[in-house]
Amino acid sequence: MTAQESTSTRPYLIRALYEWCTDNGLTPYVAVRVDDSVQVPREYVKDGEIVLNISFDATSALQLGNDFIEFKARFGGKPREILVPVGRVIAIYARENGQGMAFPPPVDMLAGGDVPPVLASAPAPASPAVAAPASAEDRVVQLVGSDDGAKDDGGDAPRPPPVSGGARPSLKRVK
């Protein structure tokens, strides 16, 4: 099997980051670019995207497959079945500290030159992300809080969780 014939690394990375979040007591969120193939409550879609809490407490029957992320969740108290093609996931990150990974936007977005707002205007990261292959499929992106004005000392000390009502994490592509 050649590199071009191999399966995407995206579902494996999603599962790994989901496991990392849960092992560390963090809440895994996925950002999804919505189109007709995505089954989510449309009333919660904003600017063509939706952010979903995929933690154990927020979902039931969660399946992180190679092709789809499937689960049941309540939105406004109403149970819904969610079905997200893995290729539509643009990021997975921890709610508490914004650490995670963003993925290149779906191919149909690249053809039209459309860049999601979350990728277009992000501040520079405080520290470099882990290096990864620079293929179009797998570029490492570090999520950082947009209200993070503190100087980074380069240590591994955990950042305090953002204050309730603070700015949402933003994305910065690291090449």
Protein Blocks (a to p, Z undefined) as FASTA:
>chain_A
ZZklpccfklmmmmmmmmmmmmnopacdddddddfklccdfklpgghiacddfbfklpgh
iacdfkbccddddeehiacdddddfklpgbdcdfklopacdddddfklmmnopacfklmm
ccddfbdcddddfbfklccdddddfklmbccehiabdcddddehiacddddddZZ
